[in-house]
Amino acid sequence: MSDRNGDGLSDLALWRTFLAAYRSGSVSAAARMLGIAQSSVTTQLQALERRIGEPLFIRHARGIAPTPRADDLAARLSGPLDALALAVGTPAPAAAPPVRIGGAGEFVERVVMPALAPMIAEGRRFTVTTGLADELLEQLGAGSLDLVLSAIRPKGRALPAAALVDEEFALVAAPSLGVSASAELVPSALEGIPLLAYAHDVPILRRYWRHVFGLRLEREPALIVPDLRALAAAAVAGAGITVLPTYLIAEELADGRLVVLRETDDPPINTLYLVRRPGPFTDVVAEIDRALRLAVA
């Protein structure tokens, strides 16, 4: 005779452990949440995976990442289990962990933080990691992040991605440099003026020169700093000319600390994508997406 209970009540403890592990992203954190031994959590999760017939979590160095089946189960079980816990007077599993977001530091500061502020005030929780797109996407694939604002669109369909905004780039300088802004500005007019670059291979400057001037940039930069905010500060101080995304320098352009040296109807653009791991964050992702699109409108 099978020892399975037809109404499923014998599995409630296993499902409660599953939900705690899912929400905390860690076996040890789930054990602390439930007040039981870490080994007990592991045993119960293994028992549940045997019942289900497939893995529910992928173990990695930083904890556990849910499989698509776990995402589906958590989405369907969270409400009923929390309601049951409330009805019988037992504490429900702790609130969902923070949504983990990654993005470039400049975009995080100027766009993401203001967009998230109202959501934080309403009780949402977030942790934010800054870095390069390829590194952040790797963390997303490993389950260490939930969302990434990326200038790289991941290949394949494992990580859903949607275009968020096209960054526009402009060639700028401080008025004190005395460069005459003109729609007909040519590179020869910039000879002798220091170039301020983001990296040794000057990717942003090279792209601008190729797109706007139709030429290959051959000059070496006078300043290299891997932070667009620092480049903007150097440009405002009169150190030289640089190419920056216009969202980053909107205030400096508005108050005249920087000027666009060559206006163009076809500026270089860089598409940013909202990339997420598969899972039950649909409502949160939609809310974040709306907030970010309003912020860049």
Backbone bond lengths (Angstrom), bond angles and torsions (degrees), N, CA, C in turn:
res aa  C-N    CA-C-N  psi(-1)  N-CA   C-N-CA  omega(-1)  CA-C   N-CA-C  phi
1 M - - - 1.484 - - 1.531 110.08 -
2 S 1.307 117.55 138.26 1.460 120.74 178.92 1.510 110.42 -71.69
3 D 1.368 114.88 144.76 1.455 118.85 177.16 1.515 111.93 -92.31
4 R 1.329 116.50 8.89 1.469 118.80 -179.45 1.516 109.81 -77.14
5 N 1.303 114.64 137.90 1.453 120.62 178.13 1.519 107.81 -87.14
6 G 1.318 116.31 123.51 1.452 120.05 -173.91 1.509 113.99 -61.59
7 D 1.336 118.21 -28.94 1.468 119.06 -179.10 1.518 112.28 -89.01
8 G 1.334 117.84 -1.28 1.458 121.00 175.62 1.496 115.20 78.32
9 L 1.345 119.63 1.07 1.462 120.10 -176.21 1.515 112.24 -66.31
10 S 1.339 117.44 -27.98 1.456 119.26 179.92 1.521 112.11 -66.03
11 D 1.328 116.53 -16.37 1.465 120.68 -178.70 1.523 113.16 -93.84
12 L 1.324 118.58 0.18 1.468 119.80 -174.11 1.524 112.21 -58.65
13 A 1.338 117.19 -40.82 1.464 119.82 -179.79 1.526 110.46 -63.68
14 L 1.335 115.82 -38.88 1.463 119.10 178.80 1.524 111.04 -65.02
15 W 1.333 116.08 -42.11 1.468 119.11 -179.51 1.527 111.47 -68.49
16 R 1.319 116.53 -35.06 1.463 119.27 177.63 1.534 109.91 -65.21
17 T 1.326 116.56 -40.25 1.462 120.02 176.50 1.525 110.84 -65.82
18 F 1.332 115.34 -41.66 1.468 119.26 177.11 1.525 111.48 -57.19
19 L 1.327 116.46 -45.92 1.461 120.29 -176.95 1.524 111.09 -66.82
20 A 1.346 116.93 -37.89 1.466 119.84 177.46 1.527 110.76 -64.37
21 A 1.328 116.89 -42.20 1.459 120.56 178.97 1.526 110.65 -66.49
22 Y 1.325 115.56 -40.50 1.465 119.81 -179.91 1.530 110.98 -62.92
23 R 1.308 116.15 -44.13 1.463 120.19 -175.75 1.518 112.82 -74.26
24 S 1.311 117.52 -30.49 1.467 120.10 -177.04 1.514 112.45 -91.82
25 G 1.352 117.36 -22.95 1.452 120.25 -179.47 1.510 114.06 72.15
26 S 1.332 116.78 18.48 1.463 120.51 -176.08 1.519 109.65 -158.27
27 V 1.340 116.95 137.20 1.461 120.91 176.73 1.519 110.14 -65.78
28 S 1.330 117.29 -42.79 1.464 120.12 -179.06 1.520 111.65 -65.58
29 A 1.330 116.98 -40.16 1.462 119.88 178.83 1.524 110.65 -66.60
30 A 1.331 116.97 -38.11 1.460 120.07 177.22 1.525 110.89 -63.62
31 A 1.324 116.43 -39.40 1.468 120.23 178.64 1.523 110.78 -62.22
32 R 1.326 116.72 -43.18 1.474 120.00 178.40 1.527 110.29 -65.04
33 M 1.314 116.75 -40.10 1.455 121.64 -179.54 1.530 111.58 -61.91
34 L 1.347 116.06 -39.11 1.463 121.02 -175.67 1.522 113.11 -92.82
35 G 1.327 116.40 -12.80 1.460 119.68 -179.16 1.512 113.00 73.51
36 I 1.331 117.47 32.51 1.460 121.19 178.44 1.523 108.63 -127.57
37 A 1.330 115.69 172.01 1.453 120.72 -178.88 1.528 111.00 -70.58
38 Q 1.333 115.50 148.84 1.460 120.27 178.46 1.527 110.67 -60.09
39 S 1.317 116.77 -37.59 1.466 120.47 179.28 1.528 111.14 -63.26
40 S 1.342 116.44 -32.47 1.462 119.94 178.73 1.534 110.77 -67.86
41 V 1.319 115.31 -39.80 1.466 118.56 177.23 1.523 110.00 -61.43
42 T 1.328 116.10 -46.75 1.458 120.18 179.73 1.529 111.45 -59.38
43 T 1.329 115.72 -44.76 1.471 120.26 -179.92 1.520 111.43 -62.26
44 Q 1.338 116.75 -43.44 1.463 120.07 -178.68 1.526 111.41 -67.71
45 L 1.319 117.09 -38.81 1.465 119.15 177.98 1.525 111.03 -65.57
46 Q 1.329 116.51 -39.63 1.464 119.71 177.31 1.528 111.28 -64.25
47 A 1.337 115.92 -39.71 1.461 119.71 178.09 1.520 110.58 -63.33
48 L 1.330 116.09 -40.98 1.463 119.74 -179.50 1.526 110.57 -67.72
49 E 1.318 116.87 -39.34 1.465 119.67 178.80 1.535 110.57 -64.54
50 R 1.338 117.49 -34.72 1.455 119.72 175.29 1.524 110.57 -65.79
51 R 1.331 116.62 -40.57 1.474 120.18 177.44 1.532 110.66 -62.29
52 I 1.329 116.23 -43.64 1.466 121.44 -176.87 1.532 110.34 -72.87
53 G 1.326 115.22 -35.38 1.450 119.24 -179.40 1.506 114.69 90.26
54 E 1.339 116.80 14.13 1.462 120.54 177.30 1.529 109.18 -161.76
55 P 1.332 118.12 159.78 1.472 120.53 -179.54 1.529 111.33 -65.20
56 L 1.319 115.11 145.04 1.461 121.16 175.29 1.520 112.03 -107.16
57 F 1.333 117.55 -20.33 1.456 121.75 -179.20 1.522 109.93 -137.99
58 I 1.316 114.78 149.10 1.463 122.04 172.45 1.522 107.08 -106.57
59 R 1.297 116.82 121.15 1.464 121.31 -178.15 1.525 109.92 -81.38
60 H 1.320 116.75 135.59 1.460 121.76 174.53 1.516 108.94 -145.36
61 A 1.336 116.67 177.98 1.459 120.94 -170.70 1.521 113.02 -61.53
62 R 1.320 117.41 -28.32 1.466 120.43 -174.34 1.522 112.94 -100.64
63 G 1.333 117.38 7.48 1.460 119.15 178.84 1.514 110.82 140.08
64 I 1.313 115.55 -136.92 1.461 120.88 -179.62 1.520 109.22 -132.35
65 A 1.320 115.31 143.42 1.465 121.28 178.18 1.523 108.40 -117.44
66 P 1.324 118.58 132.19 1.467 120.67 -177.65 1.515 112.54 -70.61
67 T 1.310 115.58 146.42 1.457 121.60 171.77 1.529 108.57 -81.45
68 P 1.326 118.05 166.45 1.475 119.22 176.37 1.525 112.42 -55.88
69 R 1.337 118.87 -35.03 1.462 120.45 178.30 1.526 110.34 -64.97
70 A 1.341 116.46 -40.33 1.467 119.79 177.93 1.518 111.02 -64.24
71 D 1.337 116.68 -39.90 1.465 119.92 177.47 1.523 110.74 -58.37
72 D 1.320 115.76 -44.50 1.461 120.59 -179.05 1.529 111.34 -65.12
73 L 1.311 116.58 -44.30 1.466 120.63 -179.56 1.518 110.91 -64.66
74 A 1.335 116.96 -43.34 1.466 120.12 -179.17 1.518 110.82 -62.80
75 A 1.322 116.70 -40.79 1.461 120.19 -179.84 1.530 111.19 -61.88
76 R 1.349 116.85 -36.08 1.460 120.22 -177.45 1.527 113.45 -85.31
77 L 1.342 117.00 -25.91 1.462 120.15 -173.96 1.521 114.58 -95.23
78 S 1.336 117.79 -24.31 1.464 120.52 -172.61 1.527 112.33 -55.04
79 G 1.338 116.34 -51.18 1.460 119.10 -178.29 1.510 113.96 -61.85
80 P 1.331 118.39 -52.54 1.476 119.38 -179.75 1.526 113.95 -61.22
81 L 1.328 117.99 -41.39 1.465 119.39 -178.48 1.525 111.78 -69.42
82 D 1.325 116.41 -39.29 1.470 118.92 177.97 1.523 110.25 -65.68
83 A 1.337 117.35 -39.91 1.461 120.76 178.82 1.521 110.95 -65.31
84 L 1.329 116.67 -40.13 1.463 120.20 178.32 1.518 111.17 -64.29
85 A 1.337 116.50 -43.18 1.462 119.92 179.43 1.524 110.79 -61.39
86 L 1.335 116.19 -40.08 1.456 119.94 178.76 1.527 111.10 -66.80
87 A 1.320 116.71 -39.23 1.462 121.02 -177.01 1.527 112.28 -66.50
88 V 1.336 117.15 -37.34 1.463 120.02 -177.67 1.519 112.41 -94.50
89 G 1.322 116.33 2.93 1.456 119.73 174.12 1.506 115.12 80.04
90 T 1.330 118.38 18.85 1.453 120.57 175.40 1.508 108.87 -103.00
91 P 1.326 117.53 149.19 1.463 119.36 -177.46 1.514 111.37 -65.95
92 A 1.297 116.19 134.71 1.466 120.71 175.28 1.519 108.95 -74.92
93 P 1.344 116.64 157.12 1.456 118.50 174.87 1.522 110.99 -53.78
94 A 1.306 114.82 153.46 1.468 120.52 -175.88 1.525 110.76 -58.79
95 A 1.309 114.93 160.62 1.461 120.85 -179.37 1.523 110.17 -58.65
96 A 1.307 114.51 156.52 1.462 120.37 -179.54 1.521 109.57 -55.57
97 P 1.340 116.88 144.27 1.462 120.02 179.89 1.515 110.87 -67.78
98 P 1.318 117.67 167.13 1.463 120.37 179.63 1.522 111.27 -60.74
99 V 1.314 115.69 148.20 1.463 121.10 171.27 1.523 106.90 -74.77
100 R 1.332 115.68 128.28 1.462 121.05 -174.57 1.530 109.67 -98.20
101 I 1.330 116.11 116.21 1.462 122.42 -173.54 1.523 109.83 -116.51
102 G 1.327 116.74 140.65 1.458 121.78 175.25 1.515 110.69 -124.71
103 G 1.330 116.31 149.18 1.457 120.10 178.74 1.519 111.07 -175.43
104 A 1.320 115.63 169.86 1.461 120.86 175.67 1.523 109.43 -64.90
105 G 1.335 116.18 140.38 1.458 120.67 -175.34 1.513 114.05 -55.94
106 E 1.332 116.69 -39.90 1.458 120.14 -178.33 1.520 111.57 -65.75
107 F 1.325 116.14 -44.77 1.464 119.84 -179.27 1.518 110.65 -69.03
108 V 1.320 116.48 -36.83 1.463 120.72 177.13 1.523 110.49 -60.44
109 E 1.326 116.40 -46.03 1.468 119.71 -177.22 1.526 112.19 -65.81
110 R 1.325 116.61 -49.17 1.461 120.13 -171.20 1.527 114.56 -83.86
111 V 1.334 117.60 -27.94 1.462 120.25 -173.02 1.528 112.15 -118.36
112 V 1.331 116.81 -51.47 1.460 119.83 -172.47 1.525 111.97 -67.76
113 M 1.322 117.47 -46.53 1.469 119.37 -176.98 1.540 112.46 -60.88
114 P 1.323 119.43 -49.03 1.469 118.26 176.81 1.527 112.99 -61.67
115 A 1.341 117.17 -34.13 1.463 120.03 -178.97 1.520 111.74 -69.79
116 L 1.333 117.27 -35.58 1.460 120.79 -177.63 1.530 113.11 -81.33
117 A 1.324 117.16 -21.27 1.470 120.39 -173.50 1.532 113.30 -52.20
118 P 1.348 120.28 -48.55 1.471 118.71 179.28 1.526 112.81 -63.19
119 M 1.338 116.49 -33.80 1.461 119.77 -179.91 1.525 110.79 -69.35
120 I 1.325 116.47 -36.82 1.465 120.45 177.01 1.519 110.00 -64.73
121 A 1.330 115.76 -41.93 1.466 120.17 179.64 1.528 111.63 -62.34
122 E 1.334 116.35 -26.16 1.472 120.51 179.61 1.524 113.14 -88.54
123 G 1.338 116.42 0.98 1.455 119.53 175.78 1.512 115.91 110.65
124 R 1.334 118.93 -4.22 1.456 120.35 175.90 1.526 109.79 -68.53
125 R 1.336 115.79 152.03 1.457 120.97 -179.91 1.526 109.39 -123.72
126 F 1.345 115.93 139.44 1.454 121.38 -177.90 1.521 110.21 -141.12
127 T 1.305 116.27 151.02 1.461 122.42 162.55 1.525 106.14 -125.43
128 V 1.331 116.36 140.65 1.462 121.14 -173.63 1.521 109.54 -124.03
129 T 1.309 115.33 133.04 1.458 122.80 177.05 1.520 108.56 -118.66
130 T 1.329 117.42 133.05 1.459 120.87 177.81 1.524 109.72 -106.92
131 G 1.317 115.59 152.81 1.457 119.67 -179.87 1.511 111.45 165.10
132 L 1.336 115.38 -168.99 1.461 121.58 179.62 1.526 110.31 -80.91
133 A 1.324 115.64 151.16 1.460 120.95 -172.79 1.524 112.48 -59.59
134 D 1.335 117.99 -44.78 1.459 118.96 -176.49 1.518 111.64 -65.49
135 E 1.341 117.13 -36.94 1.459 120.53 178.47 1.527 110.95 -68.31
136 L 1.320 116.46 -40.68 1.467 120.22 -179.62 1.526 111.01 -67.91
137 L 1.320 117.41 -38.37 1.461 120.10 178.30 1.529 110.98 -65.84
138 E 1.322 116.04 -34.05 1.464 119.46 176.28 1.528 110.25 -63.83
139 Q 1.341 116.58 -42.35 1.460 120.28 177.12 1.522 111.32 -65.09
140 L 1.323 116.20 -36.51 1.463 120.26 177.84 1.529 110.49 -63.23
141 G 1.323 116.13 -44.34 1.449 120.16 179.29 1.514 112.85 -65.08
142 A 1.345 116.51 -29.27 1.464 120.95 179.64 1.518 112.44 -83.83
143 G 1.331 117.20 -4.84 1.459 120.49 179.23 1.505 114.88 89.36
144 S 1.347 118.24 7.57 1.455 120.81 -179.28 1.526 112.68 -84.49
145 L 1.329 117.07 -15.49 1.460 122.49 176.70 1.523 108.64 -130.17
146 D 1.322 115.07 157.31 1.466 121.18 178.69 1.519 112.41 -103.34
147 L 1.335 116.25 -35.32 1.465 122.35 -178.54 1.516 109.20 -139.17
148 V 1.329 116.68 144.92 1.462 121.09 175.20 1.515 109.02 -135.68
149 L 1.334 116.43 132.82 1.462 122.67 170.21 1.517 105.64 -90.78
150 S 1.327 117.47 108.90 1.457 121.61 -166.90 1.516 112.40 -126.78
151 A 1.340 115.54 139.87 1.461 120.87 172.25 1.520 110.92 -83.46
152 I 1.337 116.58 -3.81 1.463 122.40 178.20 1.521 108.36 -113.29
153 R 1.310 116.85 129.60 1.465 119.81 174.49 1.515 108.35 -89.20
154 P 1.335 118.67 120.19 1.454 120.22 -177.86 1.522 111.76 -64.29
155 K 1.328 115.57 145.86 1.456 120.62 179.18 1.533 109.60 -78.23
156 G 1.314 115.54 154.21 1.447 120.41 178.37 1.517 112.43 78.20
157 R 1.338 115.66 -167.35 1.455 120.94 -175.50 1.522 112.82 -118.12
158 A 1.332 116.45 7.23 1.464 119.02 -177.16 1.523 111.51 -64.87
159 L 1.344 116.94 -35.51 1.462 121.57 -179.74 1.527 108.32 -116.92
160 P 1.329 118.39 106.47 1.464 120.69 179.49 1.530 111.58 -60.65
161 A 1.320 116.19 134.64 1.468 121.27 -178.48 1.519 109.86 -135.44
162 A 1.339 115.03 143.21 1.470 120.88 177.03 1.521 108.60 -136.72
163 A 1.321 116.87 135.86 1.463 120.66 178.34 1.528 109.80 -60.80
164 L 1.315 116.45 133.08 1.460 121.47 -177.95 1.519 111.66 -105.15
165 V 1.325 117.21 -52.15 1.461 120.33 -175.62 1.520 109.11 -160.24
166 D 1.322 116.64 150.20 1.460 122.29 172.74 1.523 108.68 -98.78
167 E 1.324 116.09 113.50 1.466 119.63 173.99 1.529 108.53 -72.47
168 E 1.319 116.68 134.56 1.459 121.10 173.69 1.524 109.29 -103.87
169 F 1.332 116.62 139.84 1.462 121.66 -176.99 1.523 110.75 -111.92
170 A 1.335 115.27 145.89 1.464 120.88 -179.18 1.523 109.85 -136.25
171 L 1.323 115.15 146.58 1.468 122.12 174.08 1.519 107.50 -84.89
172 V 1.337 116.89 120.61 1.467 120.12 -171.92 1.521 111.62 -133.92
173 A 1.332 113.98 161.74 1.468 122.32 175.95 1.509 108.50 -160.47
174 A 1.309 115.39 164.62 1.467 120.54 174.22 1.526 109.31 -76.71
175 P 1.340 118.62 145.96 1.468 120.75 178.03 1.526 112.80 -57.21
176 S 1.331 117.04 -28.00 1.468 120.81 -177.61 1.528 113.03 -62.38
177 L 1.334 118.23 -19.73 1.467 120.04 178.41 1.524 111.96 -72.96
178 G 1.317 116.55 -19.33 1.459 119.91 175.96 1.513 115.04 76.09
179 V 1.331 117.96 20.76 1.464 120.55 177.63 1.526 108.83 -82.22
180 S 1.305 116.46 127.54 1.466 120.32 -178.50 1.525 109.70 -78.54
181 A 1.324 115.50 117.59 1.461 120.25 178.33 1.519 109.52 -70.70
182 S 1.338 116.06 135.37 1.458 119.76 -178.23 1.521 109.36 -160.88
183 A 1.323 115.36 144.74 1.457 119.99 175.62 1.520 111.25 -69.21
184 E 1.335 116.57 -12.63 1.459 121.64 179.72 1.522 112.00 -106.38
185 L 1.315 117.25 12.98 1.466 121.20 -178.60 1.530 110.32 -56.16
186 V 1.335 115.77 135.02 1.465 121.04 179.30 1.528 108.68 -119.96
187 P 1.331 117.40 156.37 1.464 120.56 -176.83 1.528 114.47 -56.60
188 S 1.326 117.38 -32.41 1.462 119.34 -178.51 1.528 111.86 -61.43
189 A 1.342 116.80 -26.14 1.459 120.49 178.55 1.525 111.77 -72.41
190 L 1.328 116.83 -11.44 1.460 121.36 -177.10 1.523 112.22 -104.76
191 E 1.321 117.78 1.42 1.458 120.92 179.68 1.526 110.03 -60.29
192 G 1.310 114.80 136.51 1.462 119.75 178.67 1.513 114.14 88.95
193 I 1.325 117.47 -10.59 1.467 121.07 177.83 1.526 108.33 -94.90
194 P 1.336 118.93 127.03 1.475 120.96 -176.16 1.527 112.68 -59.18
195 L 1.322 114.56 143.26 1.452 121.52 174.84 1.529 109.40 -98.22
196 L 1.317 116.04 137.48 1.465 122.40 179.15 1.524 107.09 -111.19
197 A 1.348 116.90 121.47 1.464 120.44 -170.44 1.517 112.17 -123.39
198 Y 1.338 114.54 157.35 1.462 122.64 -179.89 1.522 111.51 -84.44
199 A 1.340 117.28 -29.97 1.463 120.83 -176.92 1.525 108.93 -151.00
200 H 1.337 115.23 167.29 1.453 120.32 -176.34 1.524 112.39 -60.52
201 D 1.333 117.33 -34.95 1.463 119.70 -179.37 1.532 112.31 -88.37
202 V 1.318 116.64 11.43 1.478 125.59 175.49 1.536 112.69 40.52
203 P 1.321 118.87 54.64 1.480 120.12 -173.61 1.524 113.82 -62.04
204 I 1.340 116.94 -40.55 1.467 119.21 -176.73 1.518 110.52 -71.39
205 L 1.317 117.15 -43.76 1.461 120.69 178.17 1.527 111.09 -64.46
206 R 1.335 116.99 -43.94 1.473 120.07 -179.98 1.526 110.76 -59.78
207 R 1.309 114.92 -42.58 1.461 118.55 -178.95 1.523 110.91 -64.69
208 Y 1.339 116.52 -40.84 1.462 119.75 179.29 1.530 110.22 -63.86
209 W 1.325 116.62 -47.15 1.474 120.17 -178.61 1.533 110.62 -58.55
210 R 1.332 115.93 -42.25 1.459 120.21 -178.78 1.524 111.38 -69.47
211 H 1.341 116.77 -42.97 1.465 121.16 -174.72 1.528 111.96 -74.13
212 V 1.322 116.98 -43.86 1.472 120.41 -173.75 1.527 112.27 -92.60
213 F 1.338 116.31 -45.82 1.462 119.66 -176.86 1.527 112.72 -91.25
214 G 1.328 117.17 -16.37 1.461 119.92 -177.06 1.510 112.91 68.50
215 L 1.336 116.44 26.15 1.464 121.33 -176.20 1.522 110.40 -129.39
216 R 1.313 116.11 158.46 1.450 122.30 173.50 1.524 109.05 -86.77
217 L 1.308 117.18 129.63 1.461 121.35 179.50 1.527 108.63 -77.79
218 E 1.329 116.81 122.97 1.460 121.50 -177.65 1.523 112.83 -109.54
219 R 1.320 118.48 -10.38 1.459 121.49 -174.21 1.527 112.04 -79.09
220 E 1.317 116.17 154.33 1.456 122.50 175.30 1.531 109.32 -93.11
221 P 1.315 118.21 142.90 1.474 120.12 179.39 1.526 111.84 -74.61
222 A 1.312 115.20 151.85 1.461 121.06 175.45 1.522 111.37 -88.80
223 L 1.314 116.18 -22.33 1.467 122.00 179.76 1.517 109.21 -138.74
224 I 1.329 115.94 133.62 1.462 121.64 173.59 1.523 107.34 -125.94
225 V 1.339 116.28 122.22 1.461 120.93 177.92 1.528 108.02 -147.86
226 P 1.327 118.26 122.21 1.468 121.06 -174.76 1.526 113.64 -80.60
227 D 1.315 115.72 51.24 1.458 121.36 178.90 1.520 107.25 -153.40
228 L 1.325 116.30 113.94 1.465 119.68 -176.79 1.514 112.32 -63.98
229 R 1.324 117.40 -28.90 1.467 119.97 177.37 1.522 110.82 -66.07
230 A 1.333 116.47 -38.14 1.456 120.63 177.61 1.523 110.73 -67.90
231 L 1.340 116.40 -38.08 1.465 119.24 176.68 1.522 110.75 -62.50
232 A 1.327 116.40 -41.40 1.462 120.07 178.50 1.526 110.50 -61.85
233 A 1.321 116.33 -42.89 1.468 119.98 179.60 1.527 110.86 -63.20
234 A 1.331 116.50 -41.69 1.464 119.80 178.65 1.522 110.88 -64.70
235 A 1.329 116.82 -39.93 1.464 119.90 178.85 1.515 111.26 -65.31
236 V 1.336 117.15 -43.31 1.470 120.82 177.96 1.523 110.56 -59.20
237 A 1.329 116.74 -36.28 1.475 121.25 -179.02 1.521 112.67 -76.80
238 G 1.348 117.14 -4.01 1.454 119.73 176.85 1.511 114.78 89.16
239 A 1.338 117.71 20.06 1.465 120.18 -177.16 1.521 112.72 -73.11
240 G 1.330 117.64 -26.54 1.453 119.65 -178.30 1.511 110.98 165.56
241 I 1.339 116.01 -163.08 1.453 121.94 -179.45 1.526 109.02 -106.69
242 T 1.323 115.79 152.81 1.453 120.45 179.22 1.518 109.26 -155.46
243 V 1.330 115.73 172.10 1.469 122.41 176.73 1.525 107.43 -117.45
244 L 1.344 116.19 127.58 1.456 121.11 -174.90 1.528 110.42 -138.09
245 P 1.337 117.20 154.16 1.469 119.83 173.25 1.525 109.90 -67.72
246 T 1.317 116.82 136.36 1.458 119.86 -173.17 1.531 113.06 -66.35
247 Y 1.347 118.53 -28.24 1.464 119.01 178.79 1.513 111.09 -62.15
248 L 1.344 116.05 -31.48 1.460 120.81 -175.55 1.519 112.36 -73.46
249 I 1.331 116.87 -27.12 1.465 120.59 -173.76 1.527 111.31 -119.00
250 A 1.313 117.49 26.14 1.470 120.28 -177.92 1.525 111.42 -58.62
251 E 1.327 117.37 -43.56 1.468 120.19 -179.15 1.516 110.90 -67.58
252 E 1.332 116.95 -42.01 1.467 120.29 -179.09 1.520 111.51 -64.97
253 L 1.330 116.62 -35.78 1.469 119.28 176.90 1.527 110.96 -71.85
254 A 1.324 116.15 -37.59 1.466 119.88 -178.39 1.519 112.15 -66.77
255 D 1.336 117.07 -38.99 1.472 118.50 -177.00 1.527 113.20 -95.76
256 G 1.322 117.17 4.59 1.458 120.52 173.33 1.508 115.93 86.14
257 R 1.317 118.81 4.75 1.472 119.13 177.88 1.514 111.36 -68.73
258 L 1.324 116.88 -26.66 1.457 122.51 173.28 1.520 108.91 -129.41
259 V 1.320 115.72 150.43 1.463 120.52 175.63 1.520 108.79 -128.06
260 V 1.342 115.30 147.27 1.460 120.83 174.84 1.516 107.71 -79.51
261 L 1.317 117.08 123.45 1.462 120.99 -173.78 1.519 112.98 -80.04
262 R 1.342 115.92 -28.39 1.466 118.47 178.09 1.519 108.94 -141.48
263 E 1.326 116.45 106.11 1.458 121.24 176.30 1.525 109.07 -71.99
264 T 1.328 116.27 140.29 1.454 120.38 179.61 1.517 109.89 -148.80
265 D 1.311 115.05 144.76 1.463 120.04 176.67 1.529 111.69 -81.09
266 D 1.310 116.34 -7.70 1.470 120.90 -177.89 1.534 109.65 -130.14
267 P 1.333 116.97 68.32 1.466 118.73 -178.77 1.522 111.23 -74.06
268 P 1.319 117.27 156.17 1.471 118.97 172.75 1.529 109.14 -62.63
269 I 1.317 115.92 142.47 1.462 120.13 178.77 1.520 110.20 -127.00
270 N 1.299 114.63 159.28 1.458 122.00 177.45 1.525 106.92 -137.89
271 T 1.336 117.20 115.62 1.457 120.69 -177.40 1.517 110.98 -80.65
272 L 1.327 116.21 130.64 1.455 122.12 174.31 1.525 108.42 -102.34
273 Y 1.324 115.57 139.46 1.458 122.17 -177.90 1.523 110.51 -115.95
274 L 1.321 115.60 144.96 1.449 121.58 170.29 1.527 105.96 -94.89
275 V 1.330 115.68 110.80 1.464 121.92 -175.69 1.524 107.92 -112.48
276 R 1.323 117.27 133.52 1.458 120.22 -178.34 1.510 110.92 -131.72
277 R 1.312 115.19 157.27 1.451 118.53 172.11 1.525 107.84 -80.41
278 P 1.324 117.96 148.80 1.463 119.36 177.57 1.523 109.99 -60.95
279 G 1.298 117.40 139.38 1.460 118.97 -179.80 1.504 112.79 164.40
280 P 1.327 116.11 -171.12 1.457 121.01 -173.68 1.516 113.83 -90.20
281 F 1.334 118.16 27.50 1.453 120.27 -177.83 1.526 111.63 -89.22
282 T 1.332 117.23 20.67 1.462 120.26 -171.84 1.527 112.17 -53.48
283 D 1.329 117.55 -49.07 1.462 119.93 -178.20 1.519 111.60 -66.27
284 V 1.327 116.36 -42.90 1.460 119.85 -179.93 1.516 110.46 -65.86
285 V 1.330 117.05 -44.03 1.457 120.60 179.16 1.524 110.32 -60.14
286 A 1.322 116.85 -44.30 1.465 120.34 179.53 1.525 110.89 -61.66
287 E 1.324 116.58 -39.25 1.461 120.44 179.98 1.527 110.88 -67.37
288 I 1.332 116.39 -43.93 1.462 120.67 178.38 1.520 110.10 -65.12
289 D 1.327 116.32 -42.44 1.457 120.97 179.19 1.526 110.94 -58.27
290 R 1.329 116.91 -46.66 1.475 120.46 179.38 1.520 110.51 -61.77
291 A 1.331 116.79 -43.29 1.461 120.25 -177.89 1.519 111.52 -64.00
292 L 1.330 117.01 -41.52 1.453 120.61 -179.26 1.522 111.25 -69.64
293 R 1.323 116.79 -39.50 1.475 118.95 179.94 1.527 110.61 -66.25
294 L 1.301 118.06 -35.82 1.466 120.03 174.93 1.529 110.56 -65.68
295 A 1.342 115.86 -37.68 1.465 119.87 -177.05 1.523 112.25 -67.61
296 V 1.334 116.99 -30.61 1.479 119.27 -177.01 1.523 111.78 -101.06
297 A 1.334 116.94 -0.20 1.478 118.96 -178.99 1.515 111.45 -65.45
